[in-house]
Amino acid sequence: MGMYHNRPHVQDLRAMKKRGEKISMLYVSTHDEAAAAAAAGIHMLSIEGKVFDAAMREAAGDCFVQVGLPYGGWGSFQGRPLATAEDYLRAAFHYAALGGDAYYCSASYDIQKTLADNHIPVVGHIGLIPSYISWTGWRAVGKTADEAAALWRHTQMLERIGVFGAELEVVPDRIAKYLSENSAVLMLGMGAGKYADAQYLFTEDVCGYGVNHKPRHGKVYADLGPKMKALQDERIAAFRAFKADVDTGGYPGAEHTVPIRDDEFDAFLTSVQD
């Protein structure tokens, strides 16, 4: 893959953030989903490294692709878990050669910094971080002044070490607004309200289906080709509707947003402005 192409670069996404333009983002795991997102004009895709290859890059068209680097025991690269900064670096360069545009990495600050020091676009994670779930549980993060301040410190650290973007997951909308407006980090919001720089959803949620792997021992008893074509058309329509909703500010609404009490928000502002 050459570096000359029509899809956005990091600087283009940063310019969109600066101009306050809406950015749409989807998690995809199949070629059909990637192709539908490209046809619908979705800006950014999140694709796990284990399914990212040259064919997936081609299917993704002009979408900016964030490749997910497996975290510790959550996955492997070339048959082994990623443990050291060198492991992550090798994996990132491998996916870069296939045409990845940025790399999700939820490992330690020193590993993220090593990637950034090597001029690799890194996407971190703020808020509800699935790979750290043992420490937080499945819940919104940042609803108290102390937790919100911790998110702000984490954001500042990511920016300091050169991370360019971060998945901002399940935090109150006003905290997301503060983080987005006061940091150069591109905030990829998932359940983070309408003020995040991007709105990020999983394809299975947008399209109302679960994606299941078809095993080799499966046997086909019906020709679903025409139905799959109709499904793909509906998928593109769903993506277009989602993008239009993001473009007009219709999504997310109040019902998709995590609130924070006035006194906690005021206490947070006071604590970070001292």
Contacts in CASP RR format, 6 or more apart in sequence:
PFRMAT RR
TARGET T0000
AUTHOR 0000-0000-0000
METHOD contacts of the structure
MODEL  1
MGMYHNRPHVQDLRAMKKRGEKISMLYVSTHDEAAAAAAAGIHMLSIEGK
VFDAAMREAAGDCFVQVGLPYGGWGSFQGRPLATAEDYLRAAFHYAALGG
DAYYCSASYDIQKTLADNHIPVVGHIGLIPSYISWTGWRAVGKTADEAAA
LWRHTQMLERIGVFGAELEVVPDRIAKYLSENSAVLMLGMGAGKYADAQY
LFTEDVCGYGVNHKPRHGKVYADLGPKMKALQDERIAAFRAFKADVDTGG
YPGAEHTVPIRDDEFDAFLTSVQD
1 54 0 8 1.000
1 57 0 8 1.000
1 97 0 8 1.000
1 98 0 8 1.000
1 99 0 8 1.000
1 100 0 8 1.000
2 99 0 8 1.000
5 62 0 8 1.000
6 62 0 8 1.000
7 61 0 8 1.000
7 62 0 8 1.000
7 63 0 8 1.000
7 64 0 8 1.000
7 65 0 8 1.000
7 101 0 8 1.000
8 16 0 8 1.000
8 43 0 8 1.000
8 62 0 8 1.000
8 64 0 8 1.000
8 101 0 8 1.000
9 64 0 8 1.000
9 101 0 8 1.000
10 101 0 8 1.000
10 102 0 8 1.000
10 121 0 8 1.000
10 164 0 8 1.000
13 23 0 8 1.000
13 43 0 8 1.000
13 44 0 8 1.000
13 64 0 8 1.000
13 186 0 8 1.000
14 164 0 8 1.000
14 184 0 8 1.000
14 186 0 8 1.000
16 23 0 8 1.000
16 43 0 8 1.000
16 197 0 8 1.000
17 23 0 8 1.000
17 180 0 8 1.000
17 186 0 8 1.000
17 197 0 8 1.000
20 197 0 8 1.000
22 198 0 8 1.000
22 199 0 8 1.000
22 246 0 8 1.000
22 247 0 8 1.000
22 249 0 8 1.000
23 43 0 8 1.000
23 44 0 8 1.000
23 186 0 8 1.000
23 188 0 8 1.000
23 197 0 8 1.000
23 198 0 8 1.000
23 199 0 8 1.000
23 246 0 8 1.000
24 41 0 8 1.000
24 42 0 8 1.000
24 43 0 8 1.000
24 44 0 8 1.000
24 198 0 8 1.000
24 199 0 8 1.000
24 242 0 8 1.000
24 243 0 8 1.000
24 246 0 8 1.000
24 247 0 8 1.000
25 42 0 8 1.000
25 43 0 8 1.000
25 44 0 8 1.000
25 45 0 8 1.000
25 46 0 8 1.000
25 188 0 8 1.000
25 189 0 8 1.000
25 198 0 8 1.000
25 199 0 8 1.000
25 200 0 8 1.000
25 201 0 8 1.000
26 33 0 8 1.000
26 37 0 8 1.000
26 42 0 8 1.000
26 44 0 8 1.000
26 45 0 8 1.000
26 46 0 8 1.000
26 200 0 8 1.000
26 201 0 8 1.000
26 202 0 8 1.000
26 203 0 8 1.000
26 206 0 8 1.000
26 239 0 8 1.000
26 242 0 8 1.000
27 45 0 8 1.000
27 46 0 8 1.000
27 47 0 8 1.000
27 200 0 8 1.000
27 201 0 8 1.000
27 202 0 8 1.000
27 203 0 8 1.000
28 34 0 8 1.000
28 37 0 8 1.000
28 45 0 8 1.000
28 46 0 8 1.000
28 47 0 8 1.000
28 60 0 8 1.000
28 203 0 8 1.000
29 47 0 8 1.000
29 48 0 8 1.000
29 51 0 8 1.000
29 203 0 8 1.000
29 211 0 8 1.000
30 51 0 8 1.000
30 211 0 8 1.000
31 55 0 8 1.000
31 56 0 8 1.000
31 59 0 8 1.000
32 59 0 8 1.000
32 228 0 8 1.000
32 232 0 8 1.000
32 235 0 8 1.000
33 203 0 8 1.000
33 211 0 8 1.000
33 235 0 8 1.000
34 45 0 8 1.000
34 47 0 8 1.000
34 56 0 8 1.000
34 59 0 8 1.000
34 60 0 8 1.000
34 61 0 8 1.000
34 63 0 8 1.000
35 59 0 8 1.000
35 60 0 8 1.000
35 61 0 8 1.000
35 232 0 8 1.000
36 232 0 8 1.000
36 235 0 8 1.000
36 236 0 8 1.000
36 239 0 8 1.000
37 45 0 8 1.000
37 60 0 8 1.000
37 63 0 8 1.000
37 203 0 8 1.000
37 239 0 8 1.000
38 59 0 8 1.000
38 60 0 8 1.000
38 61 0 8 1.000
38 62 0 8 1.000
38 63 0 8 1.000
39 236 0 8 1.000
39 239 0 8 1.000
40 236 0 8 1.000
40 239 0 8 1.000
40 240 0 8 1.000
40 243 0 8 1.000
41 62 0 8 1.000
41 63 0 8 1.000
41 239 0 8 1.000
41 240 0 8 1.000
41 243 0 8 1.000
42 63 0 8 1.000
42 239 0 8 1.000
42 243 0 8 1.000
43 63 0 8 1.000
43 64 0 8 1.000
43 198 0 8 1.000
44 63 0 8 1.000
44 64 0 8 1.000
44 65 0 8 1.000
44 66 0 8 1.000
44 188 0 8 1.000
44 198 0 8 1.000
44 200 0 8 1.000
45 60 0 8 1.000
45 63 0 8 1.000
45 64 0 8 1.000
45 65 0 8 1.000
45 66 0 8 1.000
46 65 0 8 1.000
46 66 0 8 1.000
46 68 0 8 1.000
46 104 0 8 1.000
46 200 0 8 1.000
47 56 0 8 1.000
47 60 0 8 1.000
47 65 0 8 1.000
47 66 0 8 1.000
47 67 0 8 1.000
47 68 0 8 1.000
48 67 0 8 1.000
48 68 0 8 1.000
48 70 0 8 1.000
49 67 0 8 1.000
49 68 0 8 1.000
49 69 0 8 1.000
49 70 0 8 1.000
49 77 0 8 1.000
49 95 0 8 1.000
50 70 0 8 1.000
50 75 0 8 1.000
52 65 0 8 1.000
52 67 0 8 1.000
52 68 0 8 1.000
52 95 0 8 1.000
52 98 0 8 1.000
52 100 0 8 1.000
53 98 0 8 1.000
54 98 0 8 1.000
57 65 0 8 1.000
57 98 0 8 1.000
57 99 0 8 1.000
57 100 0 8 1.000
64 101 0 8 1.000
64 102 0 8 1.000
65 99 0 8 1.000
65 100 0 8 1.000
65 101 0 8 1.000
65 102 0 8 1.000
66 101 0 8 1.000
66 102 0 8 1.000
66 103 0 8 1.000
66 104 0 8 1.000
66 123 0 8 1.000
67 92 0 8 1.000
67 95 0 8 1.000
67 100 0 8 1.000
67 101 0 8 1.000
67 102 0 8 1.000
67 103 0 8 1.000
67 104 0 8 1.000
68 103 0 8 1.000
68 104 0 8 1.000
68 105 0 8 1.000
69 77 0 8 1.000
69 82 0 8 1.000
69 88 0 8 1.000
69 91 0 8 1.000
69 92 0 8 1.000
69 95 0 8 1.000
69 103 0 8 1.000
69 104 0 8 1.000
69 105 0 8 1.000
69 107 0 8 1.000
70 76 0 8 1.000
70 77 0 8 1.000
70 81 0 8 1.000
70 82 0 8 1.000
70 91 0 8 1.000
71 82 0 8 1.000
71 105 0 8 1.000
71 106 0 8 1.000
71 107 0 8 1.000
71 131 0 8 1.000
72 81 0 8 1.000
72 82 0 8 1.000
72 83 0 8 1.000
72 107 0 8 1.000
72 131 0 8 1.000
73 81 0 8 1.000
74 131 0 8 1.000
75 81 0 8 1.000
75 82 0 8 1.000
76 82 0 8 1.000
77 87 0 8 1.000
77 90 0 8 1.000
77 91 0 8 1.000
77 94 0 8 1.000
78 91 0 8 1.000
78 94 0 8 1.000
80 87 0 8 1.000
81 87 0 8 1.000
82 88 0 8 1.000
82 91 0 8 1.000
82 107 0 8 1.000
84 111 0 8 1.000
85 110 0 8 1.000
85 111 0 8 1.000
85 114 0 8 1.000
85 115 0 8 1.000
88 105 0 8 1.000
88 107 0 8 1.000
88 111 0 8 1.000
88 114 0 8 1.000
88 115 0 8 1.000
89 114 0 8 1.000
89 115 0 8 1.000
89 118 0 8 1.000
89 120 0 8 1.000
91 103 0 8 1.000
92 103 0 8 1.000
92 105 0 8 1.000
92 115 0 8 1.000
92 118 0 8 1.000
92 120 0 8 1.000
93 120 0 8 1.000
95 103 0 8 1.000
96 103 0 8 1.000
96 120 0 8 1.000
101 121 0 8 1.000
102 121 0 8 1.000
102 122 0 8 1.000
102 123 0 8 1.000
102 164 0 8 1.000
102 165 0 8 1.000
103 115 0 8 1.000
103 120 0 8 1.000
103 121 0 8 1.000
103 122 0 8 1.000
103 123 0 8 1.000
104 123 0 8 1.000
104 124 0 8 1.000
104 125 0 8 1.000
104 167 0 8 1.000
105 111 0 8 1.000
105 112 0 8 1.000
105 115 0 8 1.000
105 122 0 8 1.000
105 123 0 8 1.000
105 124 0 8 1.000
106 124 0 8 1.000
106 125 0 8 1.000
106 129 0 8 1.000
106 131 0 8 1.000
106 132 0 8 1.000
109 157 0 8 1.000
109 161 0 8 1.000
112 122 0 8 1.000
112 124 0 8 1.000
112 158 0 8 1.000
112 161 0 8 1.000
112 162 0 8 1.000
112 163 0 8 1.000
113 161 0 8 1.000
113 162 0 8 1.000
115 122 0 8 1.000
116 122 0 8 1.000
116 161 0 8 1.000
116 162 0 8 1.000
116 163 0 8 1.000
116 164 0 8 1.000
121 164 0 8 1.000
122 162 0 8 1.000
122 163 0 8 1.000
122 164 0 8 1.000
122 165 0 8 1.000
123 163 0 8 1.000
123 164 0 8 1.000
123 165 0 8 1.000
123 166 0 8 1.000
123 167 0 8 1.000
123 188 0 8 1.000
124 158 0 8 1.000
124 163 0 8 1.000
124 165 0 8 1.000
124 166 0 8 1.000
124 167 0 8 1.000
125 131 0 8 1.000
125 166 0 8 1.000
125 167 0 8 1.000
125 169 0 8 1.000
126 151 0 8 1.000
126 154 0 8 1.000
126 155 0 8 1.000
126 158 0 8 1.000
126 166 0 8 1.000
126 167 0 8 1.000
126 168 0 8 1.000
126 169 0 8 1.000
126 171 0 8 1.000
126 179 0 8 1.000
126 187 0 8 1.000
127 141 0 8 1.000
127 142 0 8 1.000
127 151 0 8 1.000
127 154 0 8 1.000
127 168 0 8 1.000
127 169 0 8 1.000
127 170 0 8 1.000
127 171 0 8 1.000
128 136 0 8 1.000
128 138 0 8 1.000
128 139 0 8 1.000
128 140 0 8 1.000
128 141 0 8 1.000
128 169 0 8 1.000
128 170 0 8 1.000
128 171 0 8 1.000
129 136 0 8 1.000
129 169 0 8 1.000
139 170 0 8 1.000
140 170 0 8 1.000
140 171 0 8 1.000
140 172 0 8 1.000
140 258 0 8 1.000
141 147 0 8 1.000
141 151 0 8 1.000
141 169 0 8 1.000
141 170 0 8 1.000
141 171 0 8 1.000
142 148 0 8 1.000
142 150 0 8 1.000
142 151 0 8 1.000
142 171 0 8 1.000
142 172 0 8 1.000
142 175 0 8 1.000
142 260 0 8 1.000
143 172 0 8 1.000
143 258 0 8 1.000
143 260 0 8 1.000
143 261 0 8 1.000
143 264 0 8 1.000
144 264 0 8 1.000
145 264 0 8 1.000
145 265 0 8 1.000
145 267 0 8 1.000
145 268 0 8 1.000
145 270 0 8 1.000
145 271 0 8 1.000
146 271 0 8 1.000
148 171 0 8 1.000
148 172 0 8 1.000
148 175 0 8 1.000
148 178 0 8 1.000
148 260 0 8 1.000
148 264 0 8 1.000
148 265 0 8 1.000
148 268 0 8 1.000
149 268 0 8 1.000
149 271 0 8 1.000
149 272 0 8 1.000
151 171 0 8 1.000
151 175 0 8 1.000
151 179 0 8 1.000
152 178 0 8 1.000
152 179 0 8 1.000
152 182 0 8 1.000
152 268 0 8 1.000
152 272 0 8 1.000
155 166 0 8 1.000
155 179 0 8 1.000
155 183 0 8 1.000
155 185 0 8 1.000
156 183 0 8 1.000
158 165 0 8 1.000
158 166 0 8 1.000
158 185 0 8 1.000
159 183 0 8 1.000
159 184 0 8 1.000
159 185 0 8 1.000
163 185 0 8 1.000
164 184 0 8 1.000
164 185 0 8 1.000
164 186 0 8 1.000
165 185 0 8 1.000
165 186 0 8 1.000
165 187 0 8 1.000
165 188 0 8 1.000
166 185 0 8 1.000
166 186 0 8 1.000
166 187 0 8 1.000
166 188 0 8 1.000
167 188 0 8 1.000
167 189 0 8 1.000
167 190 0 8 1.000
167 200 0 8 1.000
168 176 0 8 1.000
168 179 0 8 1.000
168 180 0 8 1.000
168 187 0 8 1.000
168 188 0 8 1.000
168 189 0 8 1.000
168 190 0 8 1.000
168 192 0 8 1.000
168 196 0 8 1.000
169 189 0 8 1.000
169 190 0 8 1.000
169 191 0 8 1.000
169 192 0 8 1.000
170 190 0 8 1.000
170 191 0 8 1.000
170 192 0 8 1.000
170 258 0 8 1.000
171 179 0 8 1.000
171 191 0 8 1.000
171 192 0 8 1.000
171 258 0 8 1.000
172 257 0 8 1.000
172 258 0 8 1.000
172 259 0 8 1.000
172 260 0 8 1.000
172 265 0 8 1.000
173 192 0 8 1.000
173 193 0 8 1.000
173 194 0 8 1.000
173 195 0 8 1.000
173 252 0 8 1.000
173 257 0 8 1.000
173 258 0 8 1.000
173 259 0 8 1.000
174 195 0 8 1.000
174 260 0 8 1.000
174 265 0 8 1.000
175 260 0 8 1.000
175 265 0 8 1.000
175 268 0 8 1.000
176 187 0 8 1.000
176 189 0 8 1.000
176 192 0 8 1.000
176 193 0 8 1.000
176 195 0 8 1.000
176 196 0 8 1.000
177 195 0 8 1.000
178 268 0 8 1.000
178 269 0 8 1.000
179 185 0 8 1.000
179 187 0 8 1.000
180 187 0 8 1.000
180 195 0 8 1.000
180 196 0 8 1.000
180 197 0 8 1.000
181 195 0 8 1.000
186 197 0 8 1.000
186 198 0 8 1.000
187 196 0 8 1.000
187 197 0 8 1.000
187 198 0 8 1.000
188 196 0 8 1.000
188 197 0 8 1.000
188 198 0 8 1.000
188 200 0 8 1.000
189 196 0 8 1.000
189 197 0 8 1.000
189 198 0 8 1.000
189 199 0 8 1.000
189 200 0 8 1.000
190 200 0 8 1.000
190 201 0 8 1.000
191 252 0 8 1.000
191 256 0 8 1.000
191 257 0 8 1.000
191 258 0 8 1.000
192 258 0 8 1.000
193 252 0 8 1.000
193 253 0 8 1.000
193 256 0 8 1.000
193 257 0 8 1.000
193 258 0 8 1.000
194 249 0 8 1.000
194 250 0 8 1.000
194 251 0 8 1.000
194 252 0 8 1.000
194 253 0 8 1.000
194 257 0 8 1.000
199 242 0 8 1.000
199 246 0 8 1.000
199 251 0 8 1.000
199 252 0 8 1.000
201 242 0 8 1.000
203 211 0 8 1.000
203 235 0 8 1.000
204 210 0 8 1.000
204 211 0 8 1.000
206 238 0 8 1.000
206 239 0 8 1.000
206 242 0 8 1.000
207 234 0 8 1.000
207 235 0 8 1.000
207 238 0 8 1.000
242 251 0 8 1.000
245 251 0 8 1.000
260 268 0 8 1.000
END
